Amino acid sequence: MNGVTVISHPLVQHKLTIMRKKETSTASFRRLLREISTLLCYEVTRDLELTTERIETPLMEMDAPLLEGKKLVFASILRAGNGLLEGMLELVPAARVSHIGVYRDHETLQPVEYYFKAPGDLDARLVIVVDPMLATGNSSIAAVDKLKERGATNIRFLCLLAAPEGIKNFTEAHPDVPVFTAAIDDHLNELGYIVPGLGDAGDRMYGTK
């Protein structure tokens, strides 16, 4: 699919399989999500621009590479997005964080926004939006809408699982935002859940129903 990158690294796929199993405990699910998010973050930031700085090692001076530009922003779609956020911040601890409170109404499957907080100067930063599931795509579309309203122009979307329906809806709404995912599953069921999927990521991460 155009604009979609499937991260097929063996460690990502192995951990995802364990997360899918219904018998995987809350503690194990949470740990695996943190581990896999670090691997996904590595891939979604693979092409960040670099500059050089003159430094002195114990042996000599050299021109060494450093990230160029302002710090990244990780934009977490609450609440499940925080499961990805934790591992990503371990890899990029200096990143700024945005929180976007959007939930899906289970009757209409439409997004309901209840919270938004983001750093300034979004127009000068790469914003990586994170949510474990790209199901209908409605919540993700609403989150990116809000970020663009606040000035963000360089945005990427990172998820654990995606449904074809969600990818279609998201890329039609935001064709300029590339999608990175560990897997594209078969379809959505009548309740808007990804099949075969792994259930509700937030519930499995926090042990709720």
C-alpha positions in Angstrom: 0.0 0.0 0.0 1.3 3.4 -0.9 2.5 5.4 2.1 2.6 2.4 4.4 5.7 0.7 5.7 5.4 -2.7 7.3 8.2 -3.2 9.8 9.0 -6.9 9.3 12.0 -7.2 11.6 12.1 -10.8 13.1 12.2 -9.5 16.7 9.1 -7.3 16.0 7.2 -10.1 14.5 8.2 -12.6 17.3 7.1 -10.2 20.1 3.9 -9.3 18.2 2.9 -13.0 18.1 3.3 -13.4 21.8 1.2 -10.3 22.4 -1.6 -11.7 20.2 -2.0 -14.8 22.4 -5.0 -14.5 24.6 -3.3 -16.2 27.5 -0.5 -13.5 27.6 -0.7 -11.8 31.0 -1.2 -8.1 31.5 2.3 -7.8 32.9 3.8 -9.6 29.9 1.7 -7.7 27.4 2.8 -4.4 28.9 6.5 -5.4 28.9 6.3 -6.6 25.3 4.6 -3.5 24.1 7.4 -1.4 25.7 10.1 -3.6 24.0 8.4 -3.6 20.6 7.8 0.1 20.7 11.6 0.7 21.0 12.2 -1.4 17.9 9.4 0.4 16.0 10.8 3.7 17.0 14.2 2.7 15.6 12.6 2.1 12.2 10.3 5.2 12.1 13.3 7.4 12.8 15.7 5.7 10.5 16.0 8.6 8.0 16.3 11.5 10.5 18.6 14.3 9.2 22.1 14.6 10.7 24.6 17.4 11.0 28.1 17.2 12.3 29.9 18.7 15.3 33.6 19.1 15.9 34.4 17.1 19.0 37.5 15.8 20.7 37.8 12.1 21.6 40.5 10.8 24.0 42.7 10.3 20.9 41.9 13.2 18.5 39.5 15.7 17.1 36.8 14.6 14.6 33.6 15.7 12.9 30.9 13.5 14.5 27.2 13.1 13.5 24.4 14.6 15.6 20.7 14.9 15.0 19.8 18.2 13.2 17.0 20.5 14.0 14.6 20.8 16.9 13.7 17.8 19.1 11.1 15.3 18.0 7.6 15.3 19.3 5.9 12.0 20.2 2.1 12.5 20.1 0.3 9.8 22.1 -3.3 9.1 21.4 -4.7 8.4 24.9 -4.9 6.0 26.6 -3.3 3.1 24.7 -0.8 5.3 22.9 1.1 5.7 26.2 2.1 2.0 25.9 4.1 2.8 22.9 5.3 6.1 24.3 7.2 4.6 27.2 9.6 2.5 25.1 10.1 5.3 22.5 11.2 7.7 25.2 13.8 5.2 26.4 15.3 5.4 23.0 14.8 9.2 22.5 14.6 10.6 26.1 14.9 14.2 24.9 11.8 14.0 22.8 8.9 16.4 23.6 5.5 14.7 24.2 2.0 15.6 23.2 -1.1 14.0 24.6 -4.3 13.7 22.6 -7.4 12.5 24.3 -9.6 10.8 21.7 -11.8 7.8 22.2 -14.0 5.8 19.9 -17.7 5.9 20.6 -18.7 2.2 20.6 -22.1 2.9 19.2 -21.2 5.2 16.3 -17.5 4.3 16.0 -16.8 8.0 15.7 -14.0 9.8 17.6 -14.8 11.9 20.7 -12.1 14.4 21.7 -11.6 15.3 25.4 -8.0 16.5 25.8 -5.2 18.1 23.8 -1.8 19.3 25.0 1.3 19.8 22.8 4.6 21.7 22.7 4.9 24.9 20.8 6.6 25.3 17.4 5.0 22.1 16.0 5.7 23.5 12.5 9.5 23.2 13.1 9.4 19.6 14.5 8.9 16.1 13.3 5.8 14.8 15.0 5.3 11.0 15.4 1.8 10.1 16.3 1.5 6.8 18.2 -1.5 4.5 18.8 -1.2 0.7 18.9 -4.2 0.1 16.6 -5.3 1.7 13.3 -8.7 0.2 13.1 -11.4 2.4 11.6 -8.9 5.2 11.4 -11.4 7.8 12.8 -9.5 8.6 16.0 -6.2 8.8 14.3 -7.6 11.1 11.6 -9.0 13.3 14.3 -5.7 13.4 16.2 -3.7 14.4 13.1 -6.4 17.0 12.2 -5.8 18.6 15.6 -2.0 18.6 15.2 -2.3 20.2 11.8 -4.6 22.8 13.2 -1.8 23.6 15.7 0.8 24.0 12.9 2.3 20.6 12.5 3.4 19.9 8.9 5.9 17.0 9.2 4.0 14.1 10.7 4.3 10.3 10.8 1.9 7.8 12.2 3.2 4.7 14.1 1.0 1.8 15.1 1.3 -1.9 16.1 -1.5 -3.2 14.0 -3.5 -1.8 11.1 -6.7 -2.9 9.3 -7.0 -2.3 5.5 -10.1 -0.2 6.2 -8.3 2.0 8.6 -5.3 2.5 6.3 -7.7 3.4 3.4 -9.6 6.0 5.5 -6.4 7.4 7.1 -4.4 7.8 3.9 -7.4 9.3 2.1 -7.8 11.9 4.8 -4.0 12.5 5.3 -2.1 11.4 2.2 0.9 13.4 3.3 1.3 11.4 6.5 3.2 8.1 6.1 2.1 5.1 8.2 4.4 2.7 9.9 3.0 -0.6 11.3 4.2 -4.0 12.4 1.4 -5.8 10.6 -1.6 -5.3 8.4 -4.4 -7.7 9.5 -7.3 -9.1 7.6 -10.3 -6.9 8.3 -12.5 -5.2 10.9 -15.4 -7.0 12.5 -18.9 -5.5 13.0 -17.7 -3.9 16.3 -14.8 -2.2 14.6 -12.1 -4.5 16.1 -9.1 -5.6 14.0 -9.3 -9.3 13.1 -7.3 -11.5 13.9 -5.9 -8.6 16.0 -5.0 -8.9 19.7 -8.1 -7.5 21.3 -8.4 -4.1 22.9 -4.8 -2.9 23.4 -5.7 -0.5 26.2 -7.7 -3.1 28.1 -4.9 -5.7 27.8 -2.2 -3.2 28.8 -4.0 -1.9 31.9 -6.0 -5.1 32.8 -9.4 -3.4 32.3 -12.6 -4.4 30.5 
